[in-house]
Amino acid sequence: MTASRFTEWPFTVSAGVLRCEGGAVTFEPPGGPRYAVNGTAKGSGYPTITPIWADDETLGNGLKVNISEVLDKGLSLC
């Protein structure tokens, strides 16, 4: 998937692979690793998405861009 397919792209990378396996939604940018997008994936041992999750410059204070559109798309793959 690429940034152009979403209303608001929440990552600092421009593309990657979104997957859902057993309710665990993951995102893998080129060169990896696979990151957890939801709690189920984090509980399955995938690292947190924080290193590539973009800050929302309009909100400031280190708040992140809304990731719900990516999460919803990921869950639709289950």
Biopython code that builds the backbone (N, CA, C, O; Angstrom):
import numpy as np
from Bio.PDB.StructureBuilder import StructureBuilder

atoms = [
    (1, "MET", "N", (0.837, -1.167, 0.000)),
    (1, "MET", "CA", (0.000, 0.000, 0.000)),
    (1, "MET", "C", (0.883, 1.230, 0.000)),
    (1, "MET", "O", (2.032, 1.193, 0.440)),
    (2, "THR", "N", (0.324, 2.324, -0.503)),
    (2, "THR", "CA", (1.089, 3.565, -0.592)),
    (2, "THR", "C", (0.296, 4.713, 0.016)),
    (2, "THR", "O", (-0.916, 4.622, 0.215)),
    (3, "ALA", "N", (1.001, 5.783, 0.303)),
    (3, "ALA", "CA", (0.390, 6.958, 0.919)),
    (3, "ALA", "C", (-0.756, 7.514, 0.083)),
    (3, "ALA", "O", (-1.721, 8.034, 0.644)),
    (4, "SER", "N", (-0.677, 7.420, -1.231)),
    (4, "SER", "CA", (-1.691, 8.012, -2.101)),
    (4, "SER", "C", (-3.069, 7.353, -1.963)),
    (4, "SER", "O", (-4.063, 7.914, -2.423)),
    (5, "ARG", "N", (-3.143, 6.181, -1.343)),
    (5, "ARG", "CA", (-4.415, 5.467, -1.220)),
    (5, "ARG", "C", (-5.190, 5.841, 0.044)),
    (5, "ARG", "O", (-6.275, 5.309, 0.280)),
    (6, "PHE", "N", (-4.648, 6.745, 0.854)),
    (6, "PHE", "CA", (-5.268, 7.079, 2.127)),
    (6, "PHE", "C", (-5.483, 8.581, 2.259)),
    (6, "PHE", "O", (-4.747, 9.385, 1.687)),
    (7, "THR", "N", (-6.500, 8.937, 3.018)),
    (7, "THR", "CA", (-6.801, 10.341, 3.267)),
    (7, "THR", "C", (-5.660, 11.005, 4.019)),
    (7, "THR", "O", (-5.229, 12.105, 3.673)),
    (8, "GLU", "N", (-5.180, 10.331, 5.045)),
    (8, "GLU", "CA", (-4.074, 10.849, 5.849)),
    (8, "GLU", "C", (-3.099, 9.702, 6.104)),
    (8, "GLU", "O", (-3.462, 8.701, 6.722)),
    (9, "TRP", "N", (-1.883, 9.845, 5.638)),
    (9, "TRP", "CA", (-0.872, 8.798, 5.764)),
    (9, "TRP", "C", (-0.170, 8.943, 7.115)),
    (9, "TRP", "O", (0.417, 9.991, 7.385)),
    (10, "PRO", "N", (-0.218, 7.917, 7.966)),
    (10, "PRO", "CA", (0.322, 8.058, 9.309)),
    (10, "PRO", "C", (1.783, 7.638, 9.492)),
    (10, "PRO", "O", (2.269, 7.589, 10.621)),
    (11, "PHE", "N", (2.486, 7.337, 8.403)),
    (11, "PHE", "CA", (3.837, 6.811, 8.541)),
    (11, "PHE", "C", (4.892, 7.741, 7.947)),
    (11, "PHE", "O", (4.586, 8.600, 7.120)),
    (12, "THR", "N", (6.131, 7.555, 8.379)),
    (12, "THR", "CA", (7.245, 8.339, 7.849)),
    (12, "THR", "C", (7.883, 7.674, 6.636)),
    (12, "THR", "O", (8.815, 8.223, 6.049)),
    (13, "VAL", "N", (7.391, 6.506, 6.258)),
    (13, "VAL", "CA", (7.810, 5.821, 5.034)),
    (13, "VAL", "C", (6.663, 5.936, 4.031)),
    (13, "VAL", "O", (5.506, 6.079, 4.426)),
    (14, "SER", "N", (6.976, 5.874, 2.741)),
    (14, "SER", "CA", (5.943, 6.142, 1.736)),
    (14, "SER", "C", (5.142, 4.928, 1.285)),
    (14, "SER", "O", (4.137, 5.080, 0.591)),
    (15, "ALA", "N", (5.568, 3.724, 1.668)),
    (15, "ALA", "CA", (4.862, 2.526, 1.220)),
    (15, "ALA", "C", (5.228, 1.348, 2.114)),
    (15, "ALA", "O", (6.176, 1.407, 2.898)),
    (16, "GLY", "N", (4.449, 0.274, 1.974)),
    (16, "GLY", "CA", (4.733, -0.943, 2.717)),
    (16, "GLY", "C", (3.633, -1.958, 2.506)),
    (16, "GLY", "O", (2.695, -1.729, 1.743)),
    (17, "VAL", "N", (3.758, -3.078, 3.188)),
    (17, "VAL", "CA", (2.791, -4.162, 3.069)),
    (17, "VAL", "C", (1.968, -4.235, 4.348)),
    (17, "VAL", "O", (2.514, -4.352, 5.445)),
    (18, "LEU", "N", (0.646, -4.164, 4.194)),
    (18, "LEU", "CA", (-0.287, -4.271, 5.309)),
    (18, "LEU", "C", (-0.828, -5.690, 5.314)),
    (18, "LEU", "O", (-1.231, -6.215, 4.276)),
    (19, "ARG", "N", (-0.835, -6.310, 6.497)),
    (19, "ARG", "CA", (-1.319, -7.687, 6.617)),
    (19, "ARG", "C", (-2.214, -7.818, 7.834)),
    (19, "ARG", "O", (-2.154, -7.020, 8.769)),
    (20, "CYS", "N", (-3.054, -8.860, 7.793)),
    (20, "CYS", "CA", (-3.827, -9.246, 8.966)),
    (20, "CYS", "C", (-3.823, -10.765, 9.040)),
    (20, "CYS", "O", (-4.234, -11.452, 8.105)),
    (21, "GLU", "N", (-3.355, -11.267, 10.165)),
    (21, "GLU", "CA", (-3.315, -12.705, 10.392)),
    (21, "GLU", "C", (-3.864, -12.963, 11.788)),
    (21, "GLU", "O", (-3.257, -12.566, 12.782)),
    (22, "GLY", "N", (-5.006, -13.624, 11.860)),
    (22, "GLY", "CA", (-5.607, -13.924, 13.148)),
    (22, "GLY", "C", (-5.959, -12.695, 13.961)),
    (22, "GLY", "O", (-5.910, -12.725, 15.191)),
    (23, "GLY", "N", (-6.312, -11.616, 13.286)),
    (23, "GLY", "CA", (-6.668, -10.368, 13.964)),
    (23, "GLY", "C", (-5.482, -9.474, 14.255)),
    (23, "GLY", "O", (-5.662, -8.351, 14.726)),
    (24, "ALA", "N", (-4.273, -9.942, 13.987)),
    (24, "ALA", "CA", (-3.064, -9.149, 14.203)),
    (24, "ALA", "C", (-2.757, -8.355, 12.935)),
    (24, "ALA", "O", (-2.390, -8.930, 11.910)),
    (25, "VAL", "N", (-2.909, -7.030, 13.008)),
    (25, "VAL", "CA", (-2.647, -6.160, 11.864)),
    (25, "VAL", "C", (-1.201, -5.676, 11.952)),
    (25, "VAL", "O", (-0.780, -5.112, 12.962)),
    (26, "THR", "N", (-0.444, -5.910, 10.864)),
    (26, "THR", "CA", (0.953, -5.492, 10.809)),
    (26, "THR", "C", (1.213, -4.671, 9.559)),
    (26, "THR", "O", (0.485, -4.758, 8.571)),
    (27, "PHE", "N", (2.263, -3.877, 9.626)),
    (27, "PHE", "CA", (2.708, -3.075, 8.491)),
    (27, "PHE", "C", (4.214, -3.274, 8.353)),
    (27, "PHE", "O", (4.963, -3.154, 9.323)),
    (28, "GLU", "N", (4.648, -3.586, 7.107)),
    (28, "GLU", "CA", (6.064, -3.808, 6.853)),
    (28, "GLU", "C", (6.559, -2.862, 5.770)),
    (28, "GLU", "O", (6.194, -3.014, 4.605)),
    (29, "PRO", "N", (7.388, -1.882, 6.140)),
    (29, "PRO", "CA", (7.966, -1.001, 5.128)),
    (29, "PRO", "C", (9.058, -1.735, 4.361)),
    (29, "PRO", "O", (9.509, -2.791, 4.806)),
    (30, "PRO", "N", (9.498, -1.204, 3.216)),
    (30, "PRO", "CA", (10.583, -1.832, 2.475)),
    (30, "PRO", "C", (11.798, -2.039, 3.386)),
    (30, "PRO", "O", (12.240, -1.104, 4.054)),
    (31, "GLY", "N", (12.321, -3.230, 3.411)),
    (31, "GLY", "CA", (13.463, -3.526, 4.258)),
    (31, "GLY", "C", (13.102, -3.958, 5.664)),
    (31, "GLY", "O", (13.983, -4.294, 6.455)),
    (32, "GLY", "N", (11.774, -3.952, 5.996)),
    (32, "GLY", "CA", (11.274, -4.436, 7.286)),
    (32, "GLY", "C", (11.737, -3.583, 8.439)),
    (32, "GLY", "O", (12.393, -2.564, 8.225)),
    (33, "PRO", "N", (11.422, -3.961, 9.620)),
    (33, "PRO", "CA", (10.709, -5.160, 10.045)),
    (33, "PRO", "C", (9.192, -4.979, 9.951)),
    (33, "PRO", "O", (8.708, -3.911, 9.576)),
    (34, "ARG", "N", (8.452, -6.032, 10.295)),
    (34, "ARG", "CA", (6.991, -5.923, 10.387)),
    (34, "ARG", "C", (6.658, -5.323, 11.745)),
    (34, "ARG", "O", (7.118, -5.802, 12.782)),
    (35, "TYR", "N", (5.856, -4.271, 11.722)),
    (35, "TYR", "CA", (5.456, -3.576, 12.941)),
    (35, "TYR", "C", (3.999, -3.888, 13.297)),
    (35, "TYR", "O", (3.175, -4.143, 12.418)),
    (36, "ALA", "N", (3.699, -3.864, 14.575)),
    (36, "ALA", "CA", (2.336, -4.042, 15.066)),
    (36, "ALA", "C", (1.538, -2.760, 14.839)),
    (36, "ALA", "O", (1.980, -1.676, 15.219)),
    (37, "VAL", "N", (0.365, -2.883, 14.221)),
    (37, "VAL", "CA", (-0.534, -1.744, 14.058)),
    (37, "VAL", "C", (-1.586, -1.753, 15.168)),
    (37, "VAL", "O", (-2.099, -0.701, 15.550)),
    (38, "ASN", "N", (-1.907, -2.942, 15.685)),
    (38, "ASN", "CA", (-2.906, -3.024, 16.758)),
    (38, "ASN", "C", (-2.363, -3.831, 17.938)),
    (38, "ASN", "O", (-1.284, -4.421, 17.865)),
    (39, "GLY", "N", (-3.127, -3.843, 19.015)),
    (39, "GLY", "CA", (-2.725, -4.540, 20.226)),
    (39, "GLY", "C", (-2.568, -6.034, 20.047)),
    (39, "GLY", "O", (-1.710, -6.653, 20.677)),
    (40, "THR", "N", (-3.390, -6.616, 19.191)),
    (40, "THR", "CA", (-3.295, -8.052, 18.930)),
    (40, "THR", "C", (-1.933, -8.383, 18.327)),
    (40, "THR", "O", (-1.302, -9.364, 18.719)),
    (41, "ALA", "N", (-1.484, -7.581, 17.390)),
    (41, "ALA", "CA", (-0.164, -7.807, 16.778)),
    (41, "ALA", "C", (0.954, -7.579, 17.788)),
    (41, "ALA", "O", (1.930, -8.328, 17.817)),
    (42, "LYS", "N", (0.814, -6.559, 18.606)),
    (42, "LYS", "CA", (1.831, -6.289, 19.627)),
    (42, "LYS", "C", (1.911, -7.461, 20.604)),
    (42, "LYS", "O", (3.000, -7.876, 20.999)),
    (43, "GLY", "N", (0.749, -7.990, 20.991)),
    (43, "GLY", "CA", (0.706, -9.139, 21.882)),
    (43, "GLY", "C", (1.278, -10.398, 21.248)),
    (43, "GLY", "O", (1.670, -11.328, 21.953)),
    (44, "SER", "N", (1.327, -10.430, 19.918)),
    (44, "SER", "CA", (1.892, -11.570, 19.194)),
    (44, "SER", "C", (3.403, -11.444, 19.031)),
    (44, "SER", "O", (4.041, -12.317, 18.443)),
    (45, "GLY", "N", (3.973, -10.362, 19.548)),
    (45, "GLY", "CA", (5.425, -10.208, 19.524)),
    (45, "GLY", "C", (5.993, -9.254, 18.500)),
    (45, "GLY", "O", (7.209, -9.070, 18.448)),
    (46, "TYR", "N", (5.148, -8.634, 17.676)),
    (46, "TYR", "CA", (5.661, -7.666, 16.709)),
    (46, "TYR", "C", (6.044, -6.374, 17.429)),
    (46, "TYR", "O", (5.385, -5.988, 18.394)),
    (47, "PRO", "N", (7.107, -5.701, 16.968)),
    (47, "PRO", "CA", (7.510, -4.448, 17.617)),
    (47, "PRO", "C", (6.486, -3.341, 17.373)),
    (47, "PRO", "O", (5.747, -3.370, 16.389)),
    (48, "THR", "N", (6.451, -2.384, 18.263)),
    (48, "THR", "CA", (5.530, -1.259, 18.149)),
    (48, "THR", "C", (5.817, -0.433, 16.892)),
    (48, "THR", "O", (6.961, -0.348, 16.446)),
    (49, "ILE", "N", (4.785, 0.163, 16.334)),
    (49, "ILE", "CA", (4.869, 0.952, 15.106)),
    (49, "ILE", "C", (5.513, 2.332, 15.332)),
    (49, "ILE", "O", (5.797, 3.046, 14.371)),
    (50, "THR", "N", (5.735, 2.695, 16.566)),
    (50, "THR", "CA", (6.199, 4.038, 16.931)),
    (50, "THR", "C", (7.386, 4.553, 16.119)),
    (50, "THR", "O", (7.378, 5.730, 15.755)),
    (51, "PRO", "N", (8.409, 3.745, 15.810)),
    (51, "PRO", "CA", (9.552, 4.300, 15.066)),
    (51, "PRO", "C", (9.210, 4.890, 13.691)),
    (51, "PRO", "O", (9.933, 5.753, 13.194)),
    (52, "ILE", "N", (8.118, 4.432, 13.077)),
    (52, "ILE", "CA", (7.755, 4.965, 11.749)),
    (52, "ILE", "C", (6.414, 5.693, 11.763)),
    (52, "ILE", "O", (5.913, 6.070, 10.704)),
    (53, "TRP", "N", (5.823, 5.898, 12.941)),
    (53, "TRP", "CA", (4.539, 6.581, 13.069)),
    (53, "TRP", "C", (4.788, 8.083, 13.109)),
    (53, "TRP", "O", (5.477, 8.577, 14.001)),
    (54, "ALA", "N", (4.237, 8.801, 12.155)),
    (54, "ALA", "CA", (4.494, 10.231, 11.991)),
    (54, "ALA", "C", (3.830, 11.078, 13.073)),
    (54, "ALA", "O", (2.725, 10.784, 13.528)),
    (55, "ASP", "N", (4.534, 12.135, 13.471)),
    (55, "ASP", "CA", (3.963, 13.123, 14.385)),
    (55, "ASP", "C", (2.936, 13.965, 13.634)),
    (55, "ASP", "O", (3.115, 14.259, 12.452)),
    (56, "ASP", "N", (1.869, 14.349, 14.316)),
    (56, "ASP", "CA", (0.865, 15.240, 13.732)),
    (56, "ASP", "C", (1.294, 16.668, 14.039)),
    (56, "ASP", "O", (1.120, 17.157, 15.155)),
    (57, "GLU", "N", (1.852, 17.320, 13.042)),
    (57, "GLU", "CA", (2.387, 18.666, 13.222)),
    (57, "GLU", "C", (1.310, 19.686, 13.596)),
    (57, "GLU", "O", (1.615, 20.697, 14.230)),
    (58, "THR", "N", (0.056, 19.435, 13.213)),
    (58, "THR", "CA", (-1.014, 20.380, 13.540)),
    (58, "THR", "C", (-1.399, 20.311, 15.014)),
    (58, "THR", "O", (-1.885, 21.294, 15.573)),
    (59, "LEU", "N", (-1.185, 19.162, 15.645)),
    (59, "LEU", "CA", (-1.518, 18.995, 17.055)),
    (59, "LEU", "C", (-0.340, 19.293, 17.974)),
    (59, "LEU", "O", (-0.522, 19.747, 19.104)),
    (60, "GLY", "N", (0.875, 19.032, 17.480)),
    (60, "GLY", "CA", (2.072, 19.281, 18.278)),
    (60, "GLY", "C", (2.187, 18.352, 19.464)),
    (60, "GLY", "O", (1.479, 17.348, 19.546)),
    (61, "ASN", "N", (3.071, 18.679, 20.376)),
    (61, "ASN", "CA", (3.286, 17.942, 21.624)),
    (61, "ASN", "C", (3.584, 16.467, 21.413)),
    (61, "ASN", "O", (3.309, 15.660, 22.302)),
    (62, "GLY", "N", (4.137, 16.087, 20.266)),
    (62, "GLY", "CA", (4.482, 14.694, 20.011)),
    (62, "GLY", "C", (3.305, 13.783, 19.728)),
    (62, "GLY", "O", (3.468, 12.564, 19.676)),
    (63, "LEU", "N", (2.106, 14.359, 19.542)),
    (63, "LEU", "CA", (0.934, 13.536, 19.214)),
    (63, "LEU", "C", (1.077, 12.997, 17.797)),
    (63, "LEU", "O", (1.665, 13.647, 16.932)),
    (64, "LYS", "N", (0.538, 11.811, 17.567)),
    (64, "LYS", "CA", (0.721, 11.106, 16.307)),
    (64, "LYS", "C", (-0.462, 11.286, 15.360)),
    (64, "LYS", "O", (-1.579, 11.577, 15.788)),
    (65, "VAL", "N", (-0.195, 11.106, 14.062)),
    (65, "VAL", "CA", (-1.228, 11.136, 13.034)),
    (65, "VAL", "C", (-2.196, 9.978, 13.294)),
    (65, "VAL", "O", (-1.779, 8.885, 13.680)),
    (66, "ASN", "N", (-3.462, 10.223, 13.085)),
    (66, "ASN", "CA", (-4.500, 9.204, 13.293)),
    (66, "ASN", "C", (-4.217, 7.993, 12.404)),
    (66, "ASN", "O", (-4.025, 8.126, 11.195)),
    (67, "ILE", "N", (-4.194, 6.825, 13.017)),
    (67, "ILE", "CA", (-3.856, 5.590, 12.308)),
    (67, "ILE", "C", (-5.094, 4.735, 12.006)),
    (67, "ILE", "O", (-4.972, 3.643, 11.451)),
    (68, "SER", "N", (-6.276, 5.226, 12.367)),
    (68, "SER", "CA", (-7.489, 4.402, 12.284)),
    (68, "SER", "C", (-7.835, 3.956, 10.863)),
    (68, "SER", "O", (-8.351, 2.853, 10.686)),
    (69, "GLU", "N", (-7.570, 4.777, 9.852)),
    (69, "GLU", "CA", (-7.886, 4.376, 8.471)),
    (69, "GLU", "C", (-7.038, 3.173, 8.055)),
    (69, "GLU", "O", (-7.537, 2.266, 7.389)),
    (70, "VAL", "N", (-5.772, 3.160, 8.441)),
    (70, "VAL", "CA", (-4.891, 2.030, 8.132)),
    (70, "VAL", "C", (-5.328, 0.810, 8.920)),
    (70, "VAL", "O", (-5.356, -0.298, 8.383)),
    (71, "LEU", "N", (-5.668, 0.998, 10.181)),
    (71, "LEU", "CA", (-6.120, -0.119, 11.014)),
    (71, "LEU", "C", (-7.400, -0.734, 10.443)),
    (71, "LEU", "O", (-7.513, -1.956, 10.354)),
    (72, "ASP", "N", (-8.354, 0.102, 10.059)),
    (72, "ASP", "CA", (-9.603, -0.402, 9.469)),
    (72, "ASP", "C", (-9.332, -1.198, 8.190)),
    (72, "ASP", "O", (-9.917, -2.260, 7.977)),
    (73, "LYS", "N", (-8.450, -0.683, 7.352)),
    (73, "LYS", "CA", (-8.086, -1.391, 6.110)),
    (73, "LYS", "C", (-7.421, -2.714, 6.449)),
    (73, "LYS", "O", (-7.704, -3.729, 5.813)),
    (74, "GLY", "N", (-6.558, -2.718, 7.424)),
    (74, "GLY", "CA", (-5.888, -3.941, 7.840)),
    (74, "GLY", "C", (-6.875, -4.979, 8.365)),
    (74, "GLY", "O", (-6.780, -6.157, 8.019)),
    (75, "LEU", "N", (-7.816, -4.552, 9.191)),
    (75, "LEU", "CA", (-8.805, -5.478, 9.733)),
    (75, "LEU", "C", (-9.698, -6.048, 8.637)),
    (75, "LEU", "O", (-10.198, -7.166, 8.763)),
    (76, "SER", "N", (-9.901, -5.286, 7.564)),
    (76, "SER", "CA", (-10.720, -5.788, 6.458)),
    (76, "SER", "C", (-10.025, -6.928, 5.702)),
    (76, "SER", "O", (-10.656, -7.638, 4.919)),
    (77, "LEU", "N", (-8.735, -7.092, 5.942)),
    (77, "LEU", "CA", (-7.977, -8.162, 5.287)),
    (77, "LEU", "C", (-8.073, -9.494, 6.037)),
    (77, "LEU", "O", (-7.683, -10.539, 5.516)),
    (78, "CYS", "N", (-8.592, -9.442, 7.254)),
    (78, "CYS", "CA", (-8.685, -10.663, 8.077)),
    (78, "CYS", "C", (-9.729, -11.638, 7.536)),
    (78, "CYS", "O", (-9.930, -12.708, 8.109)),
]
sb = StructureBuilder()
sb.init_structure("model")
sb.init_model(0)
sb.init_chain("A")
sb.init_seg("    ")
for serial, (resi, resn, name, xyz) in enumerate(atoms, 1):
    if name == "N":
        sb.init_residue(resn, " ", resi, " ")
    sb.init_atom(name, np.array(xyz, "f"), 0.0, 1.0, " ", f" {name:<3s}", serial, name[0])
structure = sb.get_structure()
